[in-house]
Amino acid sequence: MKKIFLELKNLDKLTYKIMGYGLIFSSIITFIAVSILILYIFLGVNFFYHLGIALIKSSFYIGTQFIICGIIVDSIKKNLV
């Protein structure tokens, strides 16, 4: 666990910036999904439930991928130099 936090501290600035934008994008998708799920609560349309759940799963997947791929790309860049 310490190694992961150390890797996150020592990221390249460009990689860190791209990861930040990716997490912001993921958060926006999560907010949209939560809004759709709230709409499902009020209207009771099953399509909104399935759409909201699919968007929430996708946003968590995208956020995780930005973090993992950012760490991997940074470590590859450090090993090449």
A tleap script that builds the chain and sets N, CA, C and O, in Angstrom:
source leaprc.protein.ff14SB
mol = sequence {
  NMET LYS LYS ILE PHE LEU GLU LEU LYS ASN
  LEU ASP LYS LEU THR TYR LYS ILE MET GLY
  TYR GLY LEU ILE PHE SER SER ILE ILE THR
  PHE ILE ALA VAL SER ILE LEU ILE LEU TYR
  ILE PHE LEU GLY VAL ASN PHE PHE TYR HIE
  LEU GLY ILE ALA LEU ILE LYS SER SER PHE
  TYR ILE GLY THR GLN PHE ILE ILE CYS GLY
  ILE ILE VAL ASP SER ILE LYS LYS ASN LEU
  CVAL
}
set mol.1.N position { 0.817 -1.179 0.000 }
set mol.1.CA position { 0.000 0.000 0.000 }
set mol.1.C position { 0.868 1.252 0.000 }
set mol.1.O position { 0.546 2.241 -0.658 }
set mol.2.N position { 1.966 1.201 0.740 }
set mol.2.CA position { 2.867 2.350 0.775 }
set mol.2.C position { 3.463 2.610 -0.601 }
set mol.2.O position { 3.684 3.759 -0.984 }
set mol.3.N position { 3.723 1.533 -1.342 }
set mol.3.CA position { 4.309 1.680 -2.673 }
set mol.3.C position { 3.358 2.411 -3.616 }
set mol.3.O position { 3.794 3.219 -4.436 }
set mol.4.N position { 2.069 2.132 -3.503 }
set mol.4.CA position { 1.076 2.793 -4.356 }
set mol.4.C position { 1.023 4.286 -4.038 }
set mol.4.O position { 0.995 5.115 -4.947 }
set mol.5.N position { 1.009 4.629 -2.741 }
set mol.5.CA position { 0.975 6.038 -2.368 }
set mol.5.C position { 2.264 6.749 -2.764 }
set mol.5.O position { 2.239 7.924 -3.132 }
set mol.6.N position { 3.381 6.046 -2.692 }
set mol.6.CA position { 4.656 6.626 -3.122 }
set mol.6.C position { 4.654 6.866 -4.627 }
set mol.6.O position { 5.150 7.890 -5.095 }
set mol.7.N position { 4.096 5.925 -5.384 }
set mol.7.CA position { 3.993 6.098 -6.836 }
set mol.7.C position { 3.096 7.280 -7.183 }
set mol.7.O position { 3.400 8.035 -8.107 }
set mol.8.N position { 1.998 7.451 -6.455 }
set mol.8.CA position { 1.091 8.570 -6.718 }
set mol.8.C position { 1.738 9.911 -6.378 }
set mol.8.O position { 1.455 10.917 -7.029 }
set mol.9.N position { 2.608 9.932 -5.360 }
set mol.9.CA position { 3.296 11.164 -4.995 }
set mol.9.C position { 4.321 11.574 -6.043 }
set mol.9.O position { 4.521 12.764 -6.284 }
set mol.10.N position { 4.966 10.604 -6.662 }
set mol.10.CA position { 6.073 10.879 -7.573 }
set mol.10.C position { 5.668 10.829 -9.041 }
set mol.10.O position { 6.501 10.528 -9.896 }
set mol.11.N position { 4.418 11.116 -9.345 }
set mol.11.CA position { 3.962 11.096 -10.733 }
set mol.11.C position { 4.489 12.311 -11.490 }
set mol.11.O position { 4.720 13.374 -10.916 }
set mol.12.N position { 4.669 12.123 -12.786 }
set mol.12.CA position { 5.007 13.227 -13.668 }
set mol.12.C position { 3.836 14.210 -13.688 }
set mol.12.O position { 2.680 13.804 -13.575 }
set mol.13.N position { 4.135 15.503 -13.831 }
set mol.13.CA position { 3.070 16.508 -13.759 }
set mol.13.C position { 2.035 16.337 -14.874 }
set mol.13.O position { 0.839 16.502 -14.633 }
set mol.14.N position { 2.475 16.012 -16.074 }
set mol.14.CA position { 1.544 15.824 -17.184 }
set mol.14.C position { 0.653 14.604 -16.948 }
set mol.14.O position { -0.553 14.653 -17.192 }
set mol.15.N position { 1.246 13.521 -16.477 }
set mol.15.CA position { 0.471 12.317 -16.174 }
set mol.15.C position { -0.540 12.596 -15.067 }
set mol.15.O position { -1.689 12.162 -15.142 }
set mol.16.N position { -0.108 13.320 -14.045 }
set mol.16.CA position { -0.995 13.667 -12.938 }
set mol.16.C position { -2.150 14.537 -13.423 }
set mol.16.O position { -3.286 14.376 -12.977 }
set mol.17.N position { -1.855 15.458 -14.336 }
set mol.17.CA position { -2.892 16.332 -14.881 }
set mol.17.C position { -3.914 15.535 -15.691 }
set mol.17.O position { -5.118 15.759 -15.565 }
set mol.18.N position { -3.439 14.606 -16.521 }
set mol.18.CA position { -4.332 13.774 -17.327 }
set mol.18.C position { -5.191 12.891 -16.422 }
set mol.18.O position { -6.380 12.707 -16.681 }
set mol.19.N position { -4.591 12.346 -15.362 }
set mol.19.CA position { -5.360 11.536 -14.425 }
set mol.19.C position { -6.427 12.376 -13.733 }
set mol.19.O position { -7.545 11.913 -13.507 }
set mol.20.N position { -6.078 13.595 -13.403 }
set mol.20.CA position { -7.058 14.488 -12.765 }
set mol.20.C position { -8.241 14.774 -13.666 }
set mol.20.O position { -9.391 14.733 -13.229 }
set mol.21.N position { -7.951 15.069 -14.941 }
set mol.21.CA position { -9.043 15.311 -15.885 }
set mol.21.C position { -9.888 14.055 -16.088 }
set mol.21.O position { -11.107 14.145 -16.234 }
set mol.22.N position { -9.254 12.897 -16.099 }
set mol.22.CA position { -9.993 11.651 -16.236 }
set mol.22.C position { -10.912 11.397 -15.055 }
set mol.22.O position { -12.033 10.918 -15.227 }
set mol.23.N position { -10.441 11.717 -13.854 }
set mol.23.CA position { -11.279 11.536 -12.668 }
set mol.23.C position { -12.417 12.553 -12.629 }
set mol.23.O position { -13.509 12.248 -12.151 }
set mol.24.N position { -12.163 13.756 -13.131 }
set mol.24.CA position { -13.247 14.741 -13.232 }
set mol.24.C position { -14.306 14.246 -14.214 }
set mol.24.O position { -15.503 14.345 -13.944 }
set mol.25.N position { -13.864 13.711 -15.356 }
set mol.25.CA position { -14.791 13.153 -16.341 }
set mol.25.C position { -15.601 12.012 -15.735 }
set mol.25.O position { -16.811 11.921 -15.943 }
set mol.26.N position { -14.935 11.151 -14.990 }
set mol.26.CA position { -15.617 10.039 -14.341 }
set mol.26.C position { -16.626 10.542 -13.309 }
set mol.26.O position { -17.713 9.979 -13.177 }
set mol.27.N position { -16.274 11.582 -12.590 }
set mol.27.CA position { -17.193 12.155 -11.600 }
set mol.27.C position { -18.427 12.762 -12.257 }
set mol.27.O position { -19.531 12.663 -11.724 }
set mol.28.N position { -18.238 13.388 -13.413 }
set mol.28.CA position { -19.379 13.955 -14.139 }
set mol.28.C position { -20.329 12.850 -14.581 }
set mol.28.O position { -21.547 12.990 -14.468 }
set mol.29.N position { -19.773 11.753 -15.084 }
set mol.29.CA position { -20.616 10.625 -15.496 }
set mol.29.C position { -21.347 10.043 -14.282 }
set mol.29.O position { -22.516 9.671 -14.379 }
set mol.30.N position { -20.657 9.965 -13.140 }
set mol.30.CA position { -21.292 9.471 -11.924 }
set mol.30.C position { -22.435 10.381 -11.502 }
set mol.30.O position { -23.496 9.899 -11.104 }
set mol.31.N position { -22.231 11.690 -11.584 }
set mol.31.CA position { -23.287 12.635 -11.223 }
set mol.31.C position { -24.499 12.486 -12.138 }
set mol.31.O position { -25.638 12.549 -11.674 }
set mol.32.N position { -24.263 12.290 -13.429 }
set mol.32.CA position { -25.359 12.078 -14.376 }
set mol.32.C position { -26.097 10.784 -14.045 }
set mol.32.O position { -27.326 10.734 -14.083 }
set mol.33.N position { -25.330 9.729 -13.716 }
set mol.33.CA position { -25.955 8.447 -13.374 }
set mol.33.C position { -26.808 8.558 -12.113 }
set mol.33.O position { -27.905 8.003 -12.050 }
set mol.34.N position { -26.306 9.272 -11.117 }
set mol.34.CA position { -27.077 9.448 -9.889 }
set mol.34.C position { -28.342 10.250 -10.178 }
set mol.34.O position { -29.401 9.961 -9.620 }
set mol.35.N position { -28.239 11.248 -11.042 }
set mol.35.CA position { -29.426 12.024 -11.421 }
set mol.35.C position { -30.465 11.147 -12.108 }
set mol.35.O position { -31.662 11.275 -11.850 }
set mol.36.N position { -30.008 10.266 -12.975 }
set mol.36.CA position { -30.921 9.349 -13.664 }
set mol.36.C position { -31.563 8.385 -12.667 }
set mol.36.O position { -32.746 8.068 -12.785 }
set mol.37.N position { -30.789 7.918 -11.688 }
set mol.37.CA position { -31.352 7.020 -10.684 }
set mol.37.C position { -32.359 7.737 -9.786 }
set mol.37.O position { -33.345 7.133 -9.365 }
set mol.38.N position { -32.128 9.002 -9.491 }
set mol.38.CA position { -33.116 9.781 -8.732 }
set mol.38.C position { -34.384 9.948 -9.568 }
set mol.38.O position { -35.497 9.888 -9.044 }
set mol.39.N position { -34.203 10.158 -10.870 }
set mol.39.CA position { -35.353 10.252 -11.767 }
set mol.39.C position { -36.131 8.939 -11.772 }
set mol.39.O position { -37.361 8.943 -11.837 }
set mol.40.N position { -35.418 7.816 -11.703 }
set mol.40.CA position { -36.081 6.506 -11.622 }
set mol.40.C position { -36.926 6.406 -10.344 }
set mol.40.O position { -38.038 5.879 -10.368 }
set mol.41.N position { -36.395 6.908 -9.248 }
set mol.41.CA position { -37.141 6.843 -7.983 }
set mol.41.C position { -38.465 7.595 -8.100 }
set mol.41.O position { -39.493 7.136 -7.602 }
set mol.42.N position { -38.433 8.750 -8.758 }
set mol.42.CA position { -39.650 9.548 -8.844 }
set mol.42.C position { -40.622 9.061 -9.910 }
set mol.42.O position { -41.836 9.142 -9.725 }
set mol.43.N position { -40.095 8.551 -11.032 }
set mol.43.CA position { -40.977 8.143 -12.127 }
set mol.43.C position { -41.274 6.648 -12.163 }
set mol.43.O position { -42.353 6.243 -12.596 }
set mol.44.N position { -40.331 5.827 -11.714 }
set mol.44.CA position { -40.550 4.391 -11.674 }
set mol.44.C position { -40.387 3.690 -13.014 }
set mol.44.O position { -40.877 2.573 -13.184 }
set mol.45.N position { -39.704 4.326 -13.975 }
set mol.45.CA position { -39.494 3.717 -15.290 }
set mol.45.C position { -38.243 2.826 -15.206 }
set mol.45.O position { -37.168 3.297 -14.833 }
set mol.46.N position { -38.388 1.554 -15.549 }
set mol.46.CA position { -37.287 0.600 -15.424 }
set mol.46.C position { -36.102 0.939 -16.316 }
set mol.46.O position { -34.963 0.619 -15.976 }
set mol.47.N position { -36.352 1.579 -17.445 }
set mol.47.CA position { -35.261 1.955 -18.346 }
set mol.47.C position { -34.266 2.881 -17.642 }
set mol.47.O position { -33.056 2.756 -17.832 }
set mol.48.N position { -34.775 3.805 -16.832 }
set mol.48.CA position { -33.895 4.723 -16.110 }
set mol.48.C position { -33.022 3.990 -15.093 }
set mol.48.O position { -31.868 4.360 -14.875 }
set mol.49.N position { -33.570 2.963 -14.481 }
set mol.49.CA position { -32.794 2.168 -13.529 }
set mol.49.C position { -31.627 1.486 -14.224 }
set mol.49.O position { -30.488 1.576 -13.766 }
set mol.50.N position { -31.908 0.807 -15.324 }
set mol.50.CA position { -30.854 0.082 -16.031 }
set mol.50.C position { -29.823 1.036 -16.626 }
set mol.50.O position { -28.628 0.739 -16.619 }
set mol.51.N position { -30.269 2.164 -17.133 }
set mol.51.CA position { -29.349 3.164 -17.676 }
set mol.51.C position { -28.471 3.748 -16.569 }
set mol.51.O position { -27.267 3.914 -16.762 }
set mol.52.N position { -29.050 4.056 -15.431 }
set mol.52.CA position { -28.283 4.619 -14.315 }
set mol.52.C position { -27.255 3.649 -13.771 }
set mol.52.O position { -26.120 4.034 -13.491 }
set mol.53.N position { -27.644 2.397 -13.621 }
set mol.53.CA position { -26.708 1.385 -13.120 }
set mol.53.C position { -25.572 1.173 -14.115 }
set mol.53.O position { -24.415 1.058 -13.712 }
set mol.54.N position { -25.883 1.119 -15.407 }
set mol.54.CA position { -24.841 0.938 -16.425 }
set mol.54.C position { -23.878 2.126 -16.436 }
set mol.54.O position { -22.669 1.943 -16.575 }
set mol.55.N position { -24.405 3.331 -16.290 }
set mol.55.CA position { -23.534 4.507 -16.262 }
set mol.55.C position { -22.662 4.550 -15.013 }
set mol.55.O position { -21.501 4.952 -15.081 }
set mol.56.N position { -23.205 4.144 -13.890 }
set mol.56.CA position { -22.400 4.131 -12.653 }
set mol.56.C position { -21.276 3.112 -12.762 }
set mol.56.O position { -20.143 3.390 -12.368 }
set mol.57.N position { -21.582 1.931 -13.294 }
set mol.57.CA position { -20.541 0.916 -13.481 }
set mol.57.C position { -19.468 1.424 -14.430 }
set mol.57.O position { -18.275 1.253 -14.179 }
set mol.58.N position { -19.892 2.044 -15.512 }
set mol.58.CA position { -18.934 2.567 -16.492 }
set mol.58.C position { -18.064 3.667 -15.897 }
set mol.58.O position { -16.862 3.710 -16.158 }
set mol.59.N position { -18.645 4.544 -15.111 }
set mol.59.CA position { -17.866 5.641 -14.550 }
set mol.59.C position { -16.834 5.136 -13.541 }
set mol.59.O position { -15.714 5.644 -13.498 }
set mol.60.N position { -17.197 4.153 -12.739 }
set mol.60.CA position { -16.225 3.585 -11.807 }
set mol.60.C position { -15.109 2.875 -12.561 }
set mol.60.O position { -13.943 2.954 -12.172 }
set mol.61.N position { -15.463 2.184 -13.634 }
set mol.61.CA position { -14.468 1.504 -14.456 }
set mol.61.C position { -13.517 2.515 -15.098 }
set mol.61.O position { -12.303 2.313 -15.101 }
set mol.62.N position { -14.067 3.596 -15.636 }
set mol.62.CA position { -13.245 4.620 -16.284 }
set mol.62.C position { -12.318 5.283 -15.269 }
set mol.62.O position { -11.140 5.492 -15.557 }
set mol.63.N position { -12.831 5.614 -14.091 }
set mol.63.CA position { -11.998 6.227 -13.053 }
set mol.63.C position { -10.860 5.326 -12.622 }
set mol.63.O position { -9.724 5.776 -12.471 }
set mol.64.N position { -11.167 4.047 -12.424 }
set mol.64.CA position { -10.136 3.087 -12.041 }
set mol.64.C position { -9.088 2.940 -13.138 }
set mol.64.O position { -7.894 2.863 -12.850 }
set mol.65.N position { -9.522 2.902 -14.374 }
set mol.65.CA position { -8.589 2.770 -15.483 }
set mol.65.C position { -7.670 3.980 -15.614 }
set mol.65.O position { -6.492 3.828 -15.936 }
set mol.66.N position { -8.193 5.169 -15.370 }
set mol.66.CA position { -7.338 6.355 -15.420 }
set mol.66.C position { -6.261 6.293 -14.352 }
set mol.66.O position { -5.112 6.651 -14.614 }
set mol.67.N position { -6.608 5.849 -13.160 }
set mol.67.CA position { -5.617 5.763 -12.082 }
set mol.67.C position { -4.574 4.698 -12.398 }
set mol.67.O position { -3.374 4.964 -12.324 }
set mol.68.N position { -5.021 3.498 -12.750 }
set mol.68.CA position { -4.097 2.394 -12.999 }
set mol.68.C position { -3.218 2.668 -14.211 }
set mol.68.O position { -2.003 2.478 -14.155 }
set mol.69.N position { -3.824 3.110 -15.300 }
set mol.69.CA position { -3.046 3.378 -16.511 }
set mol.69.C position { -2.102 4.557 -16.321 }
set mol.69.O position { -1.017 4.576 -16.903 }
set mol.70.N position { -2.494 5.540 -15.517 }
set mol.70.CA position { -1.598 6.661 -15.237 }
set mol.70.C position { -0.354 6.203 -14.505 }
set mol.70.O position { 0.751 6.633 -14.834 }
set mol.71.N position { -0.517 5.335 -13.515 }
set mol.71.CA position { 0.635 4.809 -12.781 }
set mol.71.C position { 1.517 3.976 -13.691 }
set mol.71.O position { 2.743 4.078 -13.634 }
set mol.72.N position { 0.904 3.151 -14.532 }
set mol.72.CA position { 1.681 2.289 -15.427 }
set mol.72.C position { 2.442 3.109 -16.457 }
set mol.72.O position { 3.622 2.856 -16.700 }
set mol.73.N position { 1.776 4.097 -17.071 }
set mol.73.CA position { 2.449 4.938 -18.066 }
set mol.73.C position { 3.597 5.708 -17.435 }
set mol.73.O position { 4.659 5.839 -18.044 }
set mol.74.N position { 3.404 6.218 -16.228 }
set mol.74.CA position { 4.466 6.953 -15.547 }
set mol.74.C position { 5.654 6.057 -15.249 }
set mol.74.O position { 6.800 6.468 -15.430 }
set mol.75.N position { 5.396 4.839 -14.794 }
set mol.75.CA position { 6.512 3.929 -14.497 }
set mol.75.C position { 7.235 3.509 -15.771 }
set mol.75.O position { 8.451 3.324 -15.750 }
set mol.76.N position { 6.519 3.355 -16.872 }
set mol.76.CA position { 7.166 3.028 -18.150 }
set mol.76.C position { 8.038 4.199 -18.607 }
set mol.76.O position { 9.158 3.997 -19.075 }
set mol.77.N position { 7.521 5.419 -18.471 }
set mol.77.CA position { 8.301 6.596 -18.869 }
set mol.77.C position { 9.559 6.720 -18.024 }
set mol.77.O position { 10.610 7.091 -18.547 }
set mol.78.N position { 9.480 6.420 -16.737 }
set mol.78.CA position { 10.654 6.503 -15.869 }
set mol.78.C position { 11.679 5.430 -16.192 }
set mol.78.O position { 12.882 5.663 -16.074 }
set mol.79.N position { 11.208 4.246 -16.603 }
set mol.79.CA position { 12.134 3.157 -16.942 }
set mol.79.C position { 12.818 3.391 -18.276 }
set mol.79.O position { 13.930 2.903 -18.478 }
set mol.80.N position { 12.202 4.113 -19.185 }
set mol.80.CA position { 12.807 4.377 -20.486 }
set mol.80.C position { 13.912 5.428 -20.406 }
set mol.80.O position { 14.859 5.406 -21.193 }
set mol.81.N position { 13.784 6.343 -19.453 }
set mol.81.CA position { 14.767 7.439 -19.347 }
set mol.81.C position { 15.931 7.034 -18.524 }
set mol.81.O position { 16.853 7.826 -18.328 }
savepdb mol mol.pdb
quit
